[in-house]
């Protein structure tokens, strides 16, 4: 007896549609039996096979085959992946080596070619090192330890290993600032100019959102859209811009917010809106202004008295008088997520009068926002199987000058080290030069200076001059330096366009390599001008101190990642997508091993973060260099397996074993030598298709009966005139079941 507690043998894969449709006919003219006949809605057993006690042995055999088919048909299906390893092998690697695996070496690594748009990548359908990509950096070294007898640091000739999983050359999409003129008493309905304040909201340039010009990153196989990144956090999400007609009974709903129109003031060109969300609940009056906010003529208010634009593209020019802008308590509403970035901004454009009065709004919002903050060896998603840190490079260090002074040719013996300003002057016989010095911090081992910038802040409007920065080559002291005692220098670079900052990367790198650090001298490139030209800068004694900005990373292949200064598909530049003549910042995401892996024997098997890549070291001794391979797995195909439960024989019972308790199941009655089949004939009970009760003595087949005996179950008779006909009928049913299973 099969009890209900044992009915967990069939997978939860019921085709519920079969219950909702009339049985279909198969190619032989017999109806296709619904899957629900064999398995219930919970995936449990729903049928029994009943064989006559006097049945032929071959009937028993065919019934067993039918039981197996039922088990196969409704057993759990499991997809088994077929994977292959993609690897790169290195041999005889000496200590002090940093190896980088990029998509050029491992085809399983991801890169963002930007093939569709060609804004951040060149769209050539192949990897270029300057494009956003993931890579694996392997630091092969023999870290020295102090020998107590020799007193020097020596290695043990065995591998000391570290690794970084990196997403390199990540870019931030262009942002624009949307400004809102807000009355101090926010939310009150007023009609005149009162005490106004300015609120600002940073949103991704709507042009880039609408056209899909957004960078992406892939973290452990999942792709995210970048909406912001800096040296402390990565923000991903899905930004949207939509221009909508909003009516009182038709709110605009996003994933996080519901925006409803509550009222319209046609006389004063305003609307009363409600914004409801998990982080905000607010109602407010808004002036409708097509030229402010992020509407197509972005931030053009104030350029002339009257601006015109066809806002809705209907061929009719919509006019707006700029003098009306701001005569309201609110003309743009926004919600900031922190740091000035907004996840919802509403720009009121105009009133729309049709069958009913509504408003036309521009709406910017962000869905599925995720903030990836830096973590130091503790974030769960970076700690499997080893401990890792999550950092965004380059790190930036801002330093203030420890010494500064200027010297004056007209007063060659006088010291100006305590002044609140620094002077750079070109004047016949009275030139001035400034000197600054910084103490450099200790950087992490293996750090690489990616950029160093010297910045002086002018105290007056500088003339259009070229200023030189030169590395000082000998010592000096701010309390004693004069024109007569000033040290020599070596030219580093120049700066024009009145931007008072200089690239001193090469000098700082040389300082960390052992070149003495005596700071820099700033001077006019063309001294002894007949017409005096002087710029004064804040000194360390002022509030506008000289600063040195250091950016450093751990990049082994930095030299091959220079972005080409070429126009991309939208006629800006790959390295200046904002097209503002300032090279865009490029960041890298480092998931770094927290501590070295030290070895004293071979081999070594290493598992990367989240088991994303693997390293097999076959030789960790530096006698000839270490040998290892780096590999990832790649799914190439799948195959399916079915777990057949329970055993087929548990589905079969003899006709004399059946009781009314078994009516909880549907019955499959096999053959004419079956007392239950004979009962249907004796009572002249016809099948559902209204054939004669003894239809099986005329042709082999199967017929469905719906509750023929009043037990509340359904019965399927599979029979024929002879034993051979019954076997034929069973095979017909099996074929039908397998056909209905195929996709």
Rosetta blueprint (number, residue, H / E / L):
1 X L
2 X L
3 X L
4 X H
5 X H
6 X H
7 X L
8 X L
9 X L
10 X L
11 X L
12 X L
13 X L
14 X L
15 X L
16 X L
17 X H
18 X H
19 X H
20 X H
21 X L
22 X L
23 X L
24 X L
25 X E
26 X L
27 X L
28 X L
29 X L
30 X L
31 X E
32 X L
33 X L
34 X L
35 X H
36 X H
37 X H
38 X L
39 X E
40 X L
41 X L
42 X L
43 X L
44 X L
45 X E
46 X L
47 X E
48 X E
49 X E
50 X E
51 X E
52 X L
53 X L
54 X L
55 X L
56 X L
57 X H
58 X H
59 X H
60 X H
61 X H
62 X H
63 X H
64 X H
65 X H
66 X H
67 X H
68 X H
69 X H
70 X H
71 X H
72 X H
73 X H
74 X H
75 X L
76 X E
77 X E
78 X E
79 X E
80 X E
81 X E
82 X E
83 X E
84 X E
85 X E
86 X E
87 X E
88 X E
89 X E
90 X E
91 X E
92 X E
93 X E
94 X L
95 X L
96 X L
97 X E
98 X E
99 X E
100 X E
101 X E
102 X L
103 X L
104 X L
105 X L
106 X L
107 X L
108 X L
109 X L
110 X L
111 X E
112 X E
113 X L
114 X L
115 X L
116 X L
117 X L
118 X L
119 X L
120 X L
121 X L
122 X L
123 X L
124 X L
125 X L
126 X L
127 X L
128 X L
129 X L
130 X L
131 X L
132 X E
133 X E
134 X E
135 X E
136 X E
137 X E
138 X E
139 X E
140 X E
141 X E
142 X L
143 X L
144 X L
145 X E
146 X E
147 X L
148 X L
149 X L
150 X L
151 X L
152 X L
153 X E
154 X E
155 X L
156 X L
157 X L
158 X E
159 X L
160 X E
161 X E
162 X E
163 X E
164 X E
165 X E
166 X E
167 X E
168 X E
169 X E
170 X E
171 X E
172 X L
173 X L
174 X L
175 X E
176 X E
177 X E
178 X E
179 X E
180 X E
181 X E
182 X E
183 X E
184 X L
185 X L
186 X L
187 X L
188 X L
189 X L
190 X L
191 X L
192 X L
193 X L
194 X L
195 X L
196 X E
197 X E
198 X E
199 X E
200 X E
201 X E
202 X E
203 X E
204 X E
205 X L
206 X H
207 X H
208 X H
209 X H
210 X H
211 X L
212 X L
213 X L
214 X L
215 X L
216 X E
217 X E
218 X E
219 X E
220 X L
221 X L
222 X E
223 X E
224 X E
225 X E
226 X E
227 X E
228 X E
229 X E
230 X L
231 X L
232 X L
233 X E
234 X E
235 X E
236 X E
237 X E
238 X E
239 X E
240 X E
241 X E
242 X E
243 X E
244 X E
245 X E
246 X E
247 X E
248 X L
249 X L
250 X E
251 X L
252 X E
253 X E
254 X L
255 X L
256 X L
257 X E
258 X E
259 X E
260 X E
261 X E
262 X E
263 X E
264 X E
265 X E
266 X L
267 X L
268 X L
269 X L
270 X E
271 X E
272 X E
273 X E
274 X E
275 X E
276 X E
277 X E
278 X L
279 X L
280 X L
281 X E
282 X E
283 X E
284 X E
285 X E
286 X E
287 X E
288 X L
289 X L
290 X L
291 X L
292 X L
293 X L
294 X L
295 X L
296 X L
297 X L
298 X L
299 X L
300 X L
301 X L
302 X L
303 X L
304 X L
305 X L
306 X E
307 X E
308 X E
309 X E
310 X L
311 X L
312 X L
313 X L
314 X L
315 X L
316 X L
317 X L
318 X E
319 X E
320 X E
321 X E
322 X H
323 X H
324 X H
325 X L
326 X L
327 X L
328 X L
329 X L
330 X L
331 X L
332 X E
333 X E
334 X E
335 X E
336 X E
337 X E
338 X E
339 X L
340 X L
341 X E
342 X E
343 X E
344 X E
345 X E
346 X E
347 X E
348 X E
349 X E
350 X E
351 X E
352 X E
353 X E
354 X L
355 X L
356 X L
357 X E
358 X E
359 X E
360 X E
361 X E
362 X E
363 X E
364 X E
365 X E
366 X E
367 X E
368 X E
369 X E
370 X E
371 X E
372 X E
373 X E
374 X L
375 X E
376 X L
377 X L
378 X L
379 X L
380 X H
381 X H
382 X H
383 X L
384 X L
385 X L
386 X L
387 X L
388 X E
389 X E
390 X E
391 X E
392 X E
393 X E
394 X L
395 X E
396 X E
397 X E
398 X E
399 X E
400 X E
401 X L
402 X L
403 X E
404 X E
405 X E
406 X E
407 X E
408 X E
409 X H
410 X H
411 X H
412 X L
413 X L
414 X L
415 X L
416 X E
417 X L
418 X L
419 X L
420 X L
421 X E
422 X E
423 X E
424 X E
425 X E
426 X E
427 X L
428 X L
429 X L
430 X L
431 X L
432 X E
433 X E
434 X E
435 X E
436 X E
437 X E
438 X L
439 X L
440 X L
441 X L
442 X L
443 X L
444 X L
445 X L
446 X L
447 X L
448 X E
449 X E
450 X E
451 X E
452 X E
453 X E
454 X E
455 X E
456 X L
457 X L
458 X E
459 X L
460 X L
461 X L
462 X L
463 X L
464 X L
465 X L
466 X L
467 X E
468 X E
469 X E
470 X E
471 X E
472 X E
473 X L
474 X L
475 X L
476 X L
477 X L
478 X L
479 X L
480 X L
481 X L
482 X L
483 X L
484 X L
485 X L
486 X L
487 X L
488 X L
489 X E
490 X E
491 X E
492 X E
493 X E
494 X E
495 X E
496 X L
497 X L
498 X L
499 X L
500 X L
501 X E
502 X E
503 X E
504 X L
505 X H
506 X H
507 X H
508 X H
509 X H
510 X H
511 X H
512 X H
513 X L
514 X L
515 X L
516 X L
517 X L
518 X L
519 X L
520 X E
521 X E
522 X E
523 X E
524 X E
525 X L
526 X L
527 X L
528 X L
529 X L
530 X L
531 X L
532 X L
533 X E
534 X E
535 X E
536 X E
537 X E
538 X E
539 X L
540 X L
541 X L
542 X L
543 X L
544 X L
545 X L
546 X L
547 X E
548 X E
549 X E
550 X E
551 X E
552 X E
553 X E
554 X L
555 X L
556 X L
557 X L
558 X H
559 X H
560 X H
561 X L
562 X L
563 X L
564 X L
565 X L
566 X L
567 X E
568 X L
569 X L
570 X L
571 X L
572 X L
573 X E
574 X L
575 X L
576 X E
577 X L
578 X L
579 X L
580 X L
581 X L
582 X L
583 X L
584 X L
585 X L
586 X E
587 X E
588 X E
589 X E
590 X E
591 X E
592 X E
593 X E
594 X L
595 X L
596 X L
597 X E
598 X E
599 X L
600 X L
601 X L
602 X L
603 X L
604 X E
605 X E
606 X E
607 X E
608 X L
609 X H
610 X H
611 X H
612 X L
613 X L
614 X E
615 X E
616 X E
617 X E
618 X E
619 X E
620 X L
621 X E
622 X L
623 X L
624 X L
625 X L
626 X E
627 X E
628 X E
629 X E
630 X E
631 X E
632 X E
633 X E
634 X E
635 X E
636 X E
637 X E
638 X E
639 X E
640 X E
641 X E
642 X E
643 X E
644 X L
645 X L
646 X L
647 X L
648 X H
649 X H
650 X H
651 X H
652 X E
653 X E
654 X E
655 X H
656 X H
657 X H
658 X L
659 X L
660 X H
661 X H
662 X H
663 X H
664 X H
665 X L
666 X E
667 X E
668 X E
669 X E
670 X E
671 X L
672 X L
673 X L
674 X L
675 X H
676 X H
677 X H
678 X H
679 X H
680 X H
681 X H
682 X H
683 X L
684 X L
685 X L
686 X L
687 X L
688 X L
689 X L
690 X L
691 X L
692 X L
693 X L
694 X L
695 X H
696 X H
697 X H
698 X L
699 X L
700 X L
701 X E
702 X E
703 X E
704 X E
705 X E
706 X E
707 X L
708 X L
709 X L
710 X L
711 X L
712 X L
713 X L
714 X E
715 X E
716 X E
717 X E
718 X E
719 X E
720 X L
721 X L
722 X L
723 X H
724 X H
725 X H
726 X H
727 X H
728 X H
729 X H
730 X H
731 X H
732 X H
733 X H
734 X H
735 X H
736 X H
737 X H
738 X H
739 X H
740 X H
741 X H
742 X L
743 X L
